């Protein structure tokens, strides 16, 4: 699977992405609101990539590598995954997520890739609703979700704080 936008390519994660994935997973600023510790070994990022590859096989969907067309560099990941473990009382629903290297922040890449992911979910996968969540203190992520048209429908407690819960229904989505 490969999705192209104006400035980005979204594709399945590959083991060759491990070096840049580790840059992402080991950055304290990136991981600040994730609720998991920063990774300390590249091999840990390889395990994350393999876990996501298994999600492609098992669930037909998973987070995608985001490649900047201009440089050909992996700048983060975005996309839909099937929540197979319960979060906020929800399970077996599509969840939009994303994570980017700091040098890519503020350039509109998260919006661009998220829109492509939502098109995939609503148009190709025929989803009726897509969910997302963000730590309440993560202003950037909450702003993006609101700008995409997600509606905050609640909050839930995580070990690292309170998260906002969002949903976007197909009939409210403007491609």
C-alpha positions as CSV (number, residue, x, y, z in Angstrom):
1,X,0.0,0.0,0.0
2,X,1.2,3.4,-0.9
3,X,-0.6,6.7,-0.6
4,X,0.7,9.9,-2.1
5,X,-0.2,13.4,-1.1
6,X,1.2,16.7,-2.4
7,X,4.4,16.5,-0.2
8,X,4.3,13.1,1.3
9,X,4.4,9.3,0.7
10,X,2.6,7.1,3.2
11,X,3.7,3.4,2.9
12,X,4.0,0.4,5.1
13,X,6.8,0.4,7.6
14,X,9.9,-1.6,6.6
15,X,12.8,-2.8,8.7
16,X,15.0,-0.4,6.8
17,X,13.1,2.4,8.6
18,X,14.7,1.3,12.0
19,X,17.3,4.1,12.2
20,X,14.9,7.0,11.7
21,X,12.2,5.2,13.8
22,X,14.7,5.0,16.6
23,X,15.4,8.8,16.3
24,X,11.6,9.2,16.8
25,X,11.2,6.7,19.6
26,X,14.3,7.9,21.6
27,X,13.4,11.6,21.5
28,X,12.0,12.8,24.9
29,X,10.1,15.6,23.2
30,X,8.4,13.2,20.8
31,X,7.6,10.8,23.6
32,X,6.5,13.4,26.2
33,X,2.8,12.7,26.0
34,X,2.8,9.0,24.8
35,X,2.9,7.4,28.2
36,X,5.8,5.0,27.5
37,X,9.5,5.5,28.2
38,X,11.8,6.6,25.5
39,X,13.5,3.7,23.8
40,X,17.2,3.3,24.4
41,X,18.2,0.6,21.9
42,X,17.6,0.6,18.1
43,X,16.6,-3.0,18.4
44,X,13.5,-1.9,20.4
45,X,12.4,0.2,17.4
46,X,12.9,-2.8,15.2
47,X,10.5,-4.7,17.5
48,X,8.0,-1.9,17.1
49,X,8.2,-2.1,13.3
50,X,7.7,-5.8,13.4
51,X,4.7,-5.4,15.7
52,X,3.1,-2.9,13.3
53,X,3.9,-5.3,10.3
54,X,2.0,-8.0,12.2
55,X,-0.9,-5.6,12.5
56,X,-1.0,-5.2,8.7
57,X,-1.2,-9.0,8.5
58,X,-3.7,-9.6,11.3
59,X,-6.0,-6.5,10.9
60,X,-5.5,-5.3,7.3
61,X,-4.3,-1.9,8.6
62,X,-1.7,-0.2,10.7
63,X,0.3,2.9,11.1
64,X,2.2,3.9,8.0
65,X,5.7,5.4,7.5
66,X,5.5,9.1,6.4
67,X,8.2,9.9,3.8
68,X,8.9,13.5,2.8
69,X,9.0,13.5,-1.0
70,X,11.5,16.3,-1.3
71,X,14.2,14.6,0.8
72,X,13.1,10.9,0.7
73,X,13.4,10.8,4.5
74,X,11.3,9.0,7.0
75,X,9.8,11.9,9.1
76,X,7.4,9.9,11.3
77,X,4.3,7.7,11.0
78,X,0.6,8.3,10.7
79,X,-2.5,6.3,10.0
80,X,-5.2,4.0,11.2
81,X,-4.9,1.0,13.4
82,X,-7.5,-1.3,14.8
83,X,-7.6,-1.0,18.6
84,X,-7.3,-4.6,19.7
85,X,-6.8,-3.7,23.3
86,X,-9.5,-1.7,25.1
87,X,-8.9,2.1,25.4
88,X,-11.6,4.2,27.1
89,X,-14.1,1.4,26.9
90,X,-13.5,1.0,23.1
91,X,-12.2,-2.0,21.3
92,X,-12.0,-3.2,17.7
93,X,-12.5,0.3,16.4
94,X,-10.3,2.3,14.0
95,X,-7.9,4.8,15.8
96,X,-6.1,7.6,14.0
97,X,-2.6,8.3,15.3
98,X,0.6,10.0,14.3
99,X,4.1,10.8,15.6
100,X,6.7,13.0,13.9
101,X,10.3,14.0,14.3
102,X,10.6,17.5,15.8
103,X,12.2,19.0,12.6
104,X,9.0,18.1,10.8
105,X,6.7,19.9,13.3
106,X,4.8,23.0,12.3
107,X,4.9,22.3,8.5
108,X,1.4,20.9,8.1
109,X,2.6,17.3,7.6
110,X,0.5,15.9,10.3
111,X,-2.7,17.4,8.8
112,X,-1.7,16.3,5.3
113,X,-1.0,12.7,6.3
114,X,-4.0,12.5,8.6
115,X,-6.4,13.6,5.8
116,X,-5.0,10.9,3.6
117,X,-5.5,8.4,6.4
118,X,-9.1,9.5,7.0
119,X,-9.8,9.2,3.2
120,X,-8.5,5.7,3.4
121,X,-10.7,4.9,6.4
122,X,-13.9,6.5,5.3
123,X,-13.7,6.0,1.5
124,X,-11.7,2.8,1.0
125,X,-12.5,1.0,4.3
126,X,-16.1,2.3,4.5
127,X,-15.7,3.1,8.2
128,X,-18.7,4.8,9.9
129,X,-16.6,6.4,12.6
130,X,-12.9,6.9,13.4
131,X,-11.6,7.6,16.9
132,X,-8.5,9.3,18.2
133,X,-7.1,10.4,21.5
134,X,-4.5,12.8,22.7
135,X,-3.0,13.8,26.1
136,X,-4.9,16.8,27.3
137,X,-1.6,18.8,27.6
138,X,-0.5,18.0,24.1
139,X,-1.9,21.2,22.5
140,X,-0.5,20.5,19.1
141,X,-2.2,17.1,18.7
142,X,-5.5,18.3,20.2
143,X,-5.4,21.3,17.7
144,X,-4.8,19.0,14.8
145,X,-7.7,16.6,15.7
146,X,-10.1,19.5,16.2
147,X,-9.0,21.1,12.9
148,X,-9.6,17.7,11.1
149,X,-13.2,17.8,12.4
150,X,-13.0,15.4,15.3
151,X,-15.4,16.1,18.1
152,X,-14.2,15.7,21.7
153,X,-16.6,13.3,23.3
154,X,-14.9,12.6,26.7
155,X,-11.8,12.2,28.7
156,X,-10.1,9.2,30.3
157,X,-7.3,8.6,32.7
158,X,-4.0,7.1,31.6
159,X,-1.0,6.5,33.9
160,X,0.7,9.7,32.7
161,X,-2.4,11.9,32.9
162,X,-5.7,12.7,31.4
163,X,-6.4,12.1,27.7
164,X,-9.1,13.6,25.5
165,X,-11.2,11.1,23.5
166,X,-12.3,12.2,20.0
167,X,-14.6,10.7,17.3
168,X,-15.2,11.7,13.7
169,X,-18.3,10.3,12.0
170,X,-18.4,9.6,8.3
171,X,-21.3,12.0,7.7
172,X,-19.3,14.8,9.4
173,X,-16.1,14.2,7.4
174,X,-15.2,16.6,4.6
175,X,-12.6,15.1,2.3
